[in-house]
Amino acid sequence: LDQNLMVRSATPLAGSGGTSRERYTFVETSFDVTLLRLFGETRYWSRLGFEIPYVATDITNHADSYRVMRENVSLLARGFNSILASLAPAERKLFGERLHALEKKVLPGLTKLTWAAKMRLQTDAYLKEARRVCTELERVVTSFHRAKRLVAKACRKMSDTRLVTLRKKPTYTQQSFVEEQNAHHERVRATFSSLHAEMRQLLAESYEVFRTDGEEVQREWRRHVREVDAAVEEALRQTIKRSLLELSRAISGDKKTEVQPLFQLAATLQQSKVEFVPAINGDGGLSATVNAVCRDAISTTSAVPRLADALLEGVEELASGESSFFTLLSNEQEVLKTLVQVMGGMRDIQPRLQTYLGTWDRHKHIWDVDKDAFMRRYAKANRALTAYETDITRYKELQYEIQAEEGVTAIGFIRVDASPLKQALVAHCHTWQIKFTQLLNANAANELGSLAEHMASVTATFAQRPASLDQLAEHINLHASESATLASNEERFEPLETQYRLLDKFEVQVKEAELERLAGLRVEWESYKTTLSEASARLQRVKADFKEELVTALADFNDRVAEARAAFLAEGPFSADPTAEAAASLLSGFRKQAAAIRKQESDLAAGLQIFAI
């Protein structure tokens, strides 16, 4: 048994566990292991009833107090080591002044204070104060790391935030896409502003610990803030790339993603040309809209200023001087490359869309022909009734064919709605049918009116008794003409009725007055034929009356001619006796008399022709 056991308690409370090159090293309890073995052996020998030497008894009487001291020193060492272990090398520089202060508090236990009983009061005061300082610093470090974790969590939230929202169903119209993205961008800006404010608050609270520290710590703090800015920048970069790549996959697809309709376009007929509404290209086109939405999505990062500048607001000499996140990221090659990839998908779909528009060119004749000019030429051509039926039927069949066309077609990420175009083409087909039926109806109405008016006119003429031979001649000629064309006129009825049957077949609304006139046409025709028959008998009676008058007038005419001839032979200037003036006067009188006779002859000519005299 060592006779100088008390000397072994004169060692320092703790020792350094690191190398001399390290700025801060871990500490460990340095209680003598020989004394620990002695305390154990003494306890067991005493229980067995053996006598314990005085030297051993003297020191083992303080075993409990040594145990308490060892526990307190161990707690101090664990606290100190825990602080060092939790701090990264850069963080140790940030906490340099506090670590230095803690090290000064711990240092006496490594150099001056020992386990000896005579230093018990000093040792207890030392341990109490050192543990208080260690606990306080440990709380500060824990708070710093908690703030750091929350900042990292906020960065992850930024990174996970999608700048473009895409729904699978239903598809977007141009307006709904813009409205939904604008609303989403406002929500993203609000989220980014909230996360930025949270990070700023956390850093500001953390900075209060280092506010009064020296320049070296301030430099390390600014470096720490720049690291946070770098993390925020990377988070914003990732969310921009992921958001644009998600939109690119929705537009172009990839090996794992099948392209589904995302946007809806309407195929329409505008200014005699089949086009998409909205258009793909142009200032107001879908491509420009997608490009604008992508750039607006990137611009949401403007809601996140650099923390280095936000925390030093008003201290211009300490400002970072770096570009904002928005300025930096919006011009970054990787971001621009992803944006080009999105727009490339918009460009690649255009040939397929143009091919789709070309499929409607087979119906171009429906809308591309001047209908009025065509119908004028058609009317002049005086087409057969079968031509009308063929053309009307053709456009009706075209109408059914267009209505049977696929109304909705998926072309890549575009859902084409052809309903407006189909409606326009059906309207054109309907217009063609109306044009043809209107012309047919007009022709039928003119023919019906012509027949009815003709019968009415002839009937009205024969209803009057001829007042003169001229009128009688007109009546006789009219009767002869009507009798000669009676059969041909009656043959006009069947085509006319066929025209109206065709109008009924195509469900054309004919005026009620026309239908009534058509229904009574054959009755009128029978009445008309009766009128012609009665007019023939009546004209025979009138001819008899006029013949007697004509014979008397003819006798008077002959007498007048004979008298005029005799007077001319008797009184004419056949000798040289009358003067030239007198001869001219006589001849003028005879000419007037001859003209009057010629007129009377002309008046009698019609009657002579009627009665073949």
C-alpha positions as CSV (number, residue, x, y, z in Angstrom):
1,L,0.0,0.0,0.0
2,D,1.4,3.4,-1.1
3,Q,2.0,5.4,2.0
4,N,1.6,8.7,0.1
5,L,-2.0,8.2,-1.1
6,M,-2.9,11.9,-0.4
7,V,-0.4,13.0,-2.9
8,R,-2.4,11.2,-5.6
9,S,-5.4,13.6,-4.9
10,A,-3.2,16.6,-5.8
11,T,-3.7,16.2,-9.6
12,P,-5.8,18.8,-11.6
13,L,-9.6,18.2,-11.8
14,A,-9.5,17.6,-15.6
15,G,-7.1,17.2,-18.5
16,S,-7.0,18.1,-22.2
17,G,-7.8,15.3,-24.7
18,G,-6.5,17.0,-27.8
19,T,-3.3,18.0,-29.4
20,S,-1.6,21.3,-28.9
21,R,-2.3,22.4,-32.5
22,E,-6.1,22.5,-31.9
23,R,-7.6,25.9,-30.9
24,Y,-10.2,24.2,-28.7
25,T,-9.8,20.7,-27.4
26,F,-12.1,18.3,-25.5
27,V,-11.5,17.8,-21.7
28,E,-11.8,14.7,-19.6
29,T,-11.9,14.0,-15.9
30,S,-8.4,13.2,-14.5
31,F,-9.2,11.6,-11.1
32,D,-6.5,9.1,-10.2
33,V,-7.5,5.5,-11.0
34,T,-5.4,4.1,-8.2
35,L,-7.6,5.9,-5.7
36,L,-10.8,4.6,-7.5
37,R,-9.5,1.0,-7.0
38,L,-8.6,1.8,-3.4
39,F,-12.1,3.0,-2.7
40,G,-13.6,-0.2,-4.1
41,E,-11.2,-2.6,-2.4
42,T,-11.6,-0.9,1.0
43,R,-15.4,-1.2,0.8
44,Y,-15.3,-4.9,0.1
45,W,-12.5,-5.7,2.7
46,S,-14.5,-3.8,5.3
47,R,-17.6,-5.9,4.6
48,L,-15.5,-9.1,5.0
49,G,-14.5,-7.9,8.5
50,F,-10.8,-7.2,7.8
51,E,-9.0,-4.4,9.4
52,I,-8.3,-1.5,7.1
53,P,-4.9,0.3,7.4
54,Y,-5.0,3.8,8.7
55,V,-3.5,5.3,5.6
56,A,-6.3,3.9,3.5
57,T,-9.0,4.7,6.1
58,D,-7.9,8.4,6.2
59,I,-8.6,8.9,2.5
60,T,-11.5,6.6,2.0
61,N,-13.5,8.5,4.7
62,H,-13.8,11.2,1.9
63,A,-14.9,8.8,-0.8
64,D,-18.5,10.2,-1.0
65,S,-17.3,13.8,-1.4
66,Y,-14.8,12.6,-4.1
67,R,-17.7,10.9,-5.9
68,V,-19.8,14.0,-5.9
69,M,-16.8,16.0,-7.2
70,R,-16.2,13.5,-9.9
71,E,-19.8,13.7,-11.1
72,N,-19.7,17.5,-11.1
73,V,-16.4,17.5,-13.1
74,S,-17.9,14.9,-15.5
75,L,-21.0,17.1,-16.0
76,L,-18.7,20.1,-16.7
77,A,-16.6,18.0,-19.1
78,R,-19.6,16.6,-20.9
79,G,-21.2,20.0,-21.3
80,F,-18.0,21.5,-22.6
81,N,-17.3,18.6,-25.0
82,S,-20.9,18.7,-26.2
83,I,-20.6,22.4,-27.1
84,L,-17.4,21.7,-29.1
85,A,-18.8,18.6,-30.8
86,S,-22.0,20.5,-31.9
87,L,-20.0,23.3,-33.5
88,A,-18.6,23.0,-36.9
89,P,-15.1,24.6,-37.4
90,A,-16.7,27.7,-39.0
91,E,-19.2,27.9,-36.2
92,R,-16.4,27.7,-33.6
93,K,-15.0,30.9,-35.2
94,L,-18.4,32.5,-34.9
95,F,-18.6,31.6,-31.2
96,G,-15.0,32.3,-30.7
97,E,-15.4,34.9,-28.0
98,R,-17.9,32.8,-26.1
99,L,-15.7,29.7,-26.4
100,H,-12.8,31.8,-25.2
101,A,-14.7,33.0,-22.2
102,L,-15.8,29.5,-21.4
103,E,-12.3,28.2,-21.8
104,K,-11.1,30.8,-19.3
105,K,-13.7,29.6,-16.8
106,V,-12.7,25.9,-17.4
107,L,-8.9,26.5,-17.4
108,P,-8.4,26.6,-13.6
109,G,-9.7,23.1,-13.4
110,L,-7.1,22.0,-15.9
111,T,-4.1,23.8,-14.2
112,K,-4.5,25.0,-10.6
113,L,-7.5,23.3,-8.9
114,T,-6.9,19.7,-7.7
115,W,-8.9,17.0,-5.9
116,A,-7.2,17.7,-2.6
117,A,-9.6,18.2,0.3
118,K,-8.0,21.4,1.3
119,M,-9.2,23.0,-1.9
120,R,-12.7,21.7,-1.6
121,L,-14.4,25.1,-1.1
122,Q,-12.5,26.7,-4.1
123,T,-13.3,23.6,-6.2
124,D,-17.0,23.7,-5.4
125,A,-17.3,27.4,-6.3
126,Y,-15.3,26.8,-9.5
127,L,-17.5,23.9,-10.6
128,K,-20.7,25.8,-9.9
129,E,-19.6,28.9,-11.9
130,A,-18.1,26.9,-14.8
131,R,-21.2,24.8,-15.1
132,R,-23.4,27.9,-15.1
133,V,-21.4,29.5,-17.9
134,C,-21.2,26.2,-19.8
135,T,-25.0,25.7,-19.5
136,E,-25.7,29.2,-20.7
137,L,-23.5,28.8,-23.7
138,E,-25.0,25.4,-24.5
139,R,-28.4,27.1,-24.5
140,V,-27.2,29.8,-26.9
141,V,-25.7,27.2,-29.2
142,T,-28.8,25.1,-29.1
143,S,-30.9,28.2,-30.0
144,F,-28.5,29.0,-32.8
145,H,-28.7,25.4,-34.2
146,R,-32.5,25.5,-33.8
147,A,-32.7,28.7,-35.9
148,K,-30.3,27.1,-38.4
149,R,-32.6,24.1,-38.7
150,L,-35.6,26.3,-39.2
151,V,-33.8,28.3,-41.8
152,A,-32.9,25.1,-43.6
153,K,-36.5,24.0,-43.3
154,A,-37.7,27.3,-44.9
155,C,-35.2,26.7,-47.7
156,R,-36.6,23.2,-48.3
157,K,-40.1,24.7,-48.4
158,M,-38.9,27.2,-51.0
159,S,-37.4,24.4,-53.0
160,D,-40.5,22.4,-52.8
161,T,-42.8,25.3,-53.8
162,R,-44.0,24.9,-57.4
163,L,-44.0,28.1,-59.4
164,V,-46.4,26.7,-62.0
165,T,-49.6,24.9,-61.0
166,L,-50.9,22.3,-63.5
167,R,-54.1,20.4,-63.2
168,K,-54.8,17.3,-65.2
169,K,-58.5,17.9,-65.9
170,P,-60.2,19.8,-67.3
171,T,-57.9,21.4,-69.9
172,Y,-56.9,25.0,-69.8
173,T,-58.2,27.7,-72.1
174,Q,-55.7,30.5,-72.6
175,Q,-57.6,32.8,-70.3
176,S,-58.1,30.3,-67.5
177,F,-54.5,29.3,-67.7
178,V,-53.3,32.9,-67.3
179,E,-55.8,33.6,-64.5
180,E,-54.9,30.5,-62.6
181,Q,-51.2,31.1,-62.9
182,N,-51.5,34.7,-61.9
183,A,-53.4,33.7,-58.8
184,H,-50.9,31.0,-58.0
185,H,-48.0,33.4,-58.5
186,E,-49.5,35.7,-56.0
187,R,-49.8,32.8,-53.5
188,V,-46.1,31.9,-54.2
189,R,-45.0,35.5,-53.6
190,A,-46.9,35.5,-50.4
191,T,-45.3,32.2,-49.4
192,F,-41.8,33.4,-50.3
193,S,-42.3,36.7,-48.5
194,S,-43.5,34.8,-45.4
195,L,-40.6,32.4,-45.5
196,H,-38.1,35.2,-46.1
197,A,-39.6,37.2,-43.1
198,E,-39.3,34.0,-41.0
199,M,-35.6,33.5,-41.9
200,R,-34.9,37.2,-41.4
201,Q,-36.4,37.1,-38.0
202,L,-34.5,33.9,-37.0
203,L,-31.2,35.4,-38.2
204,A,-31.9,38.7,-36.4
205,E,-32.6,36.8,-33.2
206,S,-29.5,34.8,-33.6
207,Y,-27.5,37.9,-34.3
208,E,-28.4,39.5,-30.9
209,V,-25.9,37.1,-29.4
210,F,-23.1,38.4,-31.5
211,R,-24.1,42.0,-31.8
212,T,-21.4,43.3,-29.4
213,D,-18.7,40.9,-30.4
214,G,-15.5,41.9,-32.2
215,E,-14.7,42.4,-35.8
216,E,-13.6,38.8,-36.4
217,V,-16.9,37.5,-35.1
218,Q,-18.8,40.1,-37.2
219,R,-16.9,38.9,-40.3
220,E,-17.8,35.3,-39.5
221,W,-21.4,36.3,-39.0
222,R,-21.5,38.0,-42.4
223,R,-20.0,34.8,-43.9
224,H,-22.7,32.8,-42.2
225,V,-25.4,35.0,-43.6
226,R,-23.9,34.7,-47.1
227,E,-24.0,30.9,-46.7
228,V,-27.7,31.2,-45.9
229,D,-28.1,33.3,-49.0
230,A,-26.3,30.7,-51.0
231,A,-28.7,28.1,-49.6
232,V,-31.7,30.3,-50.5
233,E,-30.3,30.9,-54.0
234,E,-29.9,27.1,-54.5
235,A,-33.5,26.5,-53.2
236,L,-34.9,29.1,-55.6
237,R,-32.8,27.7,-58.5
238,Q,-34.1,24.2,-57.8
239,T,-37.8,25.3,-57.6
240,I,-37.4,27.2,-60.9
241,K,-35.8,24.3,-62.7
242,R,-38.3,21.8,-61.3
243,S,-41.3,24.0,-62.1
244,L,-40.2,24.6,-65.7
245,L,-39.2,20.9,-66.2
246,E,-42.6,19.9,-64.9
247,L,-44.2,22.2,-67.5
248,S,-41.9,20.9,-70.1
249,R,-42.9,17.3,-69.3
250,A,-46.5,18.2,-69.5
251,I,-45.9,19.7,-73.0
252,S,-43.3,17.4,-74.5
253,G,-43.5,14.3,-72.2
254,D,-40.5,12.0,-71.5
255,K,-39.8,8.3,-71.3
256,K,-41.9,7.9,-68.2
257,T,-44.6,10.5,-68.9
258,E,-47.2,10.2,-71.6
259,V,-48.4,13.6,-72.9
260,Q,-51.9,14.4,-71.9
261,P,-54.0,17.4,-73.2
262,L,-53.1,20.5,-71.2
263,F,-54.5,23.4,-73.3
264,Q,-57.7,23.7,-75.3
265,L,-57.8,25.5,-78.7
266,A,-60.9,26.1,-80.8
267,A,-60.8,25.5,-84.5
268,T,-62.7,28.3,-86.2
269,L,-63.5,29.8,-89.6
270,Q,-62.2,33.4,-89.7
271,Q,-62.1,35.5,-92.9
272,S,-62.5,32.4,-95.1
273,K,-59.6,30.7,-93.4
274,V,-59.5,27.9,-90.9
275,E,-57.5,29.0,-87.8
276,F,-57.0,28.2,-84.1
277,V,-58.4,30.5,-81.4
278,P,-56.2,31.5,-79.7
279,A,-53.4,31.2,-82.3
280,I,-50.2,29.3,-81.5
281,N,-47.9,32.1,-82.6
282,G,-48.1,35.9,-82.5
283,D,-48.2,38.4,-79.7
284,G,-51.5,37.1,-78.3
285,G,-50.7,33.4,-79.1
286,L,-50.5,30.5,-76.8
287,S,-46.7,30.3,-77.1
288,A,-46.3,33.9,-76.0
289,T,-48.7,33.2,-73.1
290,V,-46.7,30.2,-72.0
291,N,-43.4,32.2,-72.3
292,A,-44.9,35.1,-70.3
293,V,-46.2,32.7,-67.6
294,C,-42.7,31.1,-67.3
295,R,-41.1,34.5,-66.9
296,D,-43.7,35.5,-64.4
297,A,-43.0,32.3,-62.5
298,I,-39.3,33.2,-62.4
299,S,-40.1,36.8,-61.3
300,T,-41.8,35.4,-58.1
301,T,-38.2,35.1,-56.8
302,S,-38.1,38.9,-56.6
303,A,-40.2,38.6,-53.4
304,V,-37.0,37.2,-51.8
305,P,-34.3,39.8,-51.4
306,R,-30.8,38.8,-50.2
307,L,-30.7,38.3,-46.4
308,A,-27.3,39.9,-46.4
309,D,-28.9,43.2,-47.6
310,A,-32.2,42.8,-45.7
311,L,-30.4,42.4,-42.4
312,L,-28.1,45.3,-43.1
313,E,-30.8,47.6,-44.5
314,G,-29.7,51.2,-44.0
315,V,-26.0,50.2,-43.6
316,E,-24.9,50.8,-47.2
317,E,-21.2,50.3,-46.5
318,L,-21.8,46.8,-45.4
319,A,-24.2,45.8,-48.1
320,S,-23.3,42.7,-50.2
321,G,-23.4,44.5,-53.5
322,E,-24.4,41.3,-55.2
323,S,-27.2,41.0,-57.8
324,S,-30.7,40.0,-56.5
325,F,-31.8,36.4,-56.7
326,F,-34.2,37.3,-59.5
327,T,-31.6,39.1,-61.6
328,L,-29.1,36.3,-61.1
329,L,-31.4,33.4,-61.7
330,S,-33.3,34.9,-64.6
331,N,-30.1,35.2,-66.6
332,E,-28.6,31.9,-65.5
333,Q,-27.8,29.5,-68.3
334,E,-29.4,26.4,-66.7
335,V,-32.6,28.3,-66.2
336,L,-32.6,29.7,-69.7
337,K,-31.8,26.3,-71.1
338,T,-34.9,24.8,-69.3
339,L,-37.0,27.7,-70.6
340,V,-35.8,27.0,-74.1
341,Q,-36.8,23.4,-73.6
342,V,-40.4,24.5,-72.7
343,M,-40.6,26.7,-75.8
344,G,-39.2,24.0,-78.0
345,G,-42.1,21.8,-77.1
346,M,-44.5,24.6,-78.1
347,R,-42.7,24.9,-81.4
348,D,-42.6,21.2,-82.1
349,I,-46.4,20.8,-81.9
350,Q,-47.0,23.4,-84.7
351,P,-46.5,21.1,-87.7
352,R,-49.0,18.6,-86.3
353,L,-51.5,21.4,-85.7
354,Q,-51.1,22.7,-89.3
355,T,-51.6,19.2,-90.6
356,Y,-54.9,19.0,-88.6
357,L,-56.0,22.3,-90.1
358,G,-55.2,21.0,-93.6
359,T,-57.7,18.1,-93.1
360,W,-60.5,20.7,-93.4
361,D,-59.4,22.0,-96.8
362,R,-61.5,19.3,-98.5
363,H,-64.5,21.4,-97.4
364,K,-63.0,24.6,-98.7
365,H,-65.5,24.9,-101.6
366,I,-68.3,25.3,-99.0
367,W,-67.1,28.7,-97.7
368,D,-64.6,29.9,-100.4
369,V,-67.2,30.4,-103.2
370,D,-69.1,33.7,-103.6
371,K,-72.6,32.4,-103.1
372,D,-74.5,35.3,-104.6
373,A,-72.4,35.4,-107.8
374,F,-72.7,31.6,-108.1
375,M,-76.5,31.8,-107.7
376,R,-76.7,34.5,-110.4
377,R,-74.9,32.3,-112.8
378,Y,-77.0,29.3,-111.8
379,A,-80.2,31.2,-112.4
380,K,-79.1,32.4,-115.8
381,A,-78.1,28.8,-116.8
382,N,-81.8,27.8,-116.3
383,R,-80.8,24.4,-114.8
384,A,-83.1,21.5,-114.9
385,L,-85.2,20.6,-111.8
386,T,-83.0,17.5,-111.2
387,A,-80.0,19.8,-110.9
388,Y,-81.7,21.6,-108.1
389,E,-82.5,18.4,-106.3
390,T,-79.0,17.1,-106.8
391,D,-77.3,20.2,-105.5
392,I,-79.6,20.7,-102.4
393,T,-79.1,17.0,-101.5
394,R,-75.4,17.3,-101.9
395,Y,-75.2,20.1,-99.4
396,K,-77.5,18.4,-97.1
397,E,-75.3,15.3,-97.1
398,L,-72.2,17.5,-96.6
399,Q,-74.0,19.0,-93.6
400,Y,-74.5,15.5,-92.1
401,E,-70.9,14.6,-93.0
402,I,-69.5,17.6,-91.2
403,Q,-71.7,17.0,-88.2
404,A,-70.4,13.5,-88.0
405,E,-66.7,14.7,-87.9
406,E,-64.8,14.3,-84.7
407,G,-65.6,17.3,-82.5
408,V,-62.7,16.9,-80.1
409,T,-59.2,15.8,-81.1
410,A,-56.1,15.4,-78.9
411,I,-52.9,16.5,-80.6
412,G,-50.1,16.1,-78.1
413,F,-50.7,18.5,-75.2
414,I,-53.4,20.4,-77.3
415,R,-57.1,19.5,-77.1
416,V,-58.7,20.8,-80.3
417,D,-62.4,21.7,-80.1
418,A,-63.7,21.8,-83.6
419,S,-67.3,22.6,-82.6
420,P,-67.1,26.3,-83.7
421,L,-65.7,25.3,-87.0
422,K,-68.3,22.6,-87.5
423,Q,-71.0,25.1,-86.6
424,A,-69.6,27.6,-89.2
425,L,-69.4,24.9,-91.9
426,V,-72.9,23.6,-91.1
427,A,-74.2,27.2,-91.3
428,H,-72.6,27.6,-94.8
429,C,-74.2,24.3,-95.9
430,H,-77.5,25.5,-94.6
431,T,-77.0,28.8,-96.4
432,W,-76.3,27.0,-99.7
433,Q,-79.5,25.0,-99.2
434,I,-81.5,28.2,-98.6
435,K,-80.0,29.8,-101.7
436,F,-81.0,26.9,-103.9
437,T,-84.4,26.5,-102.4
438,Q,-85.0,30.3,-102.5
439,L,-84.1,30.3,-106.2
440,L,-86.3,27.2,-106.8
441,N,-89.1,28.8,-104.9
442,A,-88.7,32.1,-106.8
443,N,-88.8,30.3,-110.1
444,A,-91.9,28.3,-109.1
445,A,-93.6,31.4,-107.8
446,N,-92.8,33.3,-111.0
447,E,-94.1,30.4,-113.1
448,L,-97.2,30.1,-111.0
449,G,-97.8,33.8,-111.1
450,S,-97.2,33.9,-114.9
451,L,-99.8,31.1,-115.5
452,A,-102.4,32.7,-113.2
453,E,-101.9,36.2,-114.5
454,H,-102.0,35.0,-118.1
455,M,-105.3,33.2,-117.6
456,A,-106.7,36.2,-115.8
457,S,-105.6,38.5,-118.5
458,V,-107.0,36.4,-121.3
459,T,-110.2,35.8,-119.4
460,A,-110.6,39.6,-118.8
461,T,-110.0,40.3,-122.5
462,F,-112.6,37.8,-123.7
463,A,-115.0,39.2,-121.1
464,Q,-115.3,42.4,-123.2
465,R,-117.2,42.6,-126.5
466,P,-115.0,43.9,-129.3
467,A,-115.9,47.5,-130.1
468,S,-114.2,47.6,-133.4
469,L,-112.8,45.5,-136.1
470,D,-109.3,46.0,-134.7
471,Q,-110.4,44.7,-131.4
472,L,-112.2,41.9,-133.1
473,A,-109.0,41.0,-134.9
474,E,-107.1,41.1,-131.7
475,H,-109.6,38.8,-130.0
476,I,-109.6,36.4,-132.9
477,N,-105.8,36.3,-133.0
478,L,-105.6,35.9,-129.2
479,H,-108.1,33.1,-129.4
480,A,-106.2,31.4,-132.1
481,S,-102.9,31.8,-130.2
482,E,-104.3,30.5,-127.0
483,S,-105.9,27.6,-128.7
484,A,-102.7,26.7,-130.4
485,T,-100.7,26.8,-127.1
486,L,-103.3,25.3,-124.9
487,A,-101.6,21.9,-124.7
488,S,-98.1,23.3,-124.2
489,N,-99.4,25.6,-121.4
490,E,-101.1,22.6,-119.7
491,E,-97.8,20.8,-119.9
492,R,-96.3,23.5,-117.7
493,F,-98.4,22.3,-114.7
494,E,-96.6,19.1,-114.0
495,P,-93.1,20.6,-113.7
496,L,-94.6,23.4,-111.6
497,E,-96.2,21.0,-109.2
498,T,-93.0,19.0,-109.1
499,Q,-91.1,22.1,-108.0
500,Y,-93.5,22.6,-105.1
501,R,-93.3,19.0,-104.2
502,L,-89.5,19.3,-104.1
503,L,-89.8,22.4,-101.9
504,D,-92.0,20.4,-99.6
505,K,-89.5,17.6,-99.6
506,F,-86.8,19.9,-98.4
507,E,-89.2,21.4,-95.8
508,V,-89.2,24.9,-97.3
509,Q,-91.8,27.2,-95.8
510,V,-93.9,28.4,-98.9
511,K,-96.3,31.3,-98.5
512,E,-99.8,30.3,-97.8
513,A,-101.1,32.4,-100.7
514,E,-98.8,30.5,-103.1
515,L,-100.1,27.2,-101.9
516,E,-103.7,28.3,-102.2
517,R,-103.1,29.6,-105.7
518,L,-101.3,26.3,-106.7
519,A,-104.2,24.2,-105.2
520,G,-106.7,26.2,-107.4
521,L,-104.6,26.3,-110.5
522,R,-106.1,23.2,-112.3
523,V,-109.6,24.4,-111.4
524,E,-108.8,27.8,-112.9
525,W,-107.4,26.0,-115.9
526,E,-110.6,24.1,-116.5
527,S,-112.5,27.4,-116.1
528,Y,-110.0,29.0,-118.5
529,K,-110.6,26.3,-121.2
530,T,-114.4,26.9,-120.8
531,T,-113.8,30.6,-121.3
532,L,-111.9,29.9,-124.5
533,S,-114.7,27.7,-125.8
534,E,-117.3,30.3,-125.0
535,A,-115.2,33.0,-126.5
536,S,-115.0,31.1,-129.8
537,A,-118.8,30.9,-130.1
538,R,-119.2,34.5,-129.0
539,L,-116.6,35.7,-131.6
540,Q,-118.5,33.9,-134.3
541,R,-121.6,35.9,-133.5
542,V,-119.7,39.1,-133.3
543,K,-118.0,38.4,-136.6
544,A,-121.5,38.0,-138.3
545,D,-122.5,41.4,-136.9
546,F,-119.3,43.0,-138.0
547,K,-119.4,41.4,-141.5
548,E,-122.6,43.3,-142.4
549,E,-121.2,46.5,-141.2
550,L,-118.0,45.8,-143.1
551,V,-119.8,45.0,-146.4
552,T,-121.7,48.3,-146.2
553,A,-118.5,50.2,-145.3
554,L,-116.8,48.5,-148.2
555,A,-119.5,49.6,-150.7
556,D,-119.2,53.2,-149.4
557,F,-115.5,53.0,-149.7
558,N,-115.8,51.8,-153.3
559,D,-118.2,54.7,-154.1
560,R,-115.8,57.1,-152.5
561,V,-112.9,55.8,-154.5
562,A,-114.9,56.0,-157.8
563,E,-116.0,59.6,-157.0
564,A,-112.5,60.7,-156.1
565,R,-111.2,59.2,-159.4
566,A,-113.9,60.8,-161.5
567,A,-113.2,64.2,-159.8
568,F,-109.5,63.9,-160.4
569,L,-110.0,63.0,-164.0
570,A,-112.4,65.9,-164.5
571,E,-110.7,68.6,-162.5
572,G,-107.0,67.5,-162.5
573,P,-104.4,69.9,-164.0
574,F,-104.0,68.0,-167.2
575,S,-103.8,71.1,-169.5
576,A,-101.5,74.1,-169.7
577,D,-104.3,76.5,-168.6
578,P,-103.8,76.5,-164.8
579,T,-100.9,78.4,-163.4
580,A,-98.2,76.5,-161.6
581,E,-99.5,77.7,-158.3
582,A,-103.1,76.6,-159.1
583,A,-101.9,73.3,-160.3
584,A,-99.9,72.7,-157.2
585,S,-102.9,73.6,-155.0
586,L,-105.1,71.2,-156.9
587,L,-102.6,68.4,-156.6
588,S,-102.2,69.1,-152.9
589,G,-106.0,68.8,-152.4
590,F,-106.1,65.5,-154.3
591,R,-103.2,64.1,-152.3
592,K,-105.0,64.8,-149.0
593,Q,-108.1,63.1,-150.4
594,A,-106.0,60.1,-151.5
595,A,-104.4,59.9,-148.0
596,A,-107.9,59.9,-146.4
597,I,-109.0,57.1,-148.7
598,R,-105.8,55.1,-147.9
599,K,-106.5,55.5,-144.2
600,Q,-110.0,54.2,-144.7
601,E,-108.6,51.4,-146.7
602,S,-106.2,50.6,-143.8
603,D,-109.1,50.6,-141.3
604,L,-111.0,48.2,-143.5
605,A,-108.0,45.9,-144.0
606,A,-108.3,44.1,-140.7
607,G,-111.9,43.3,-141.4
608,L,-111.2,42.2,-144.9
609,Q,-108.5,39.9,-143.5
610,I,-111.0,38.5,-140.9
611,F,-113.6,37.7,-143.4
612,A,-111.2,36.8,-146.2
613,I,-112.7,39.4,-148.5
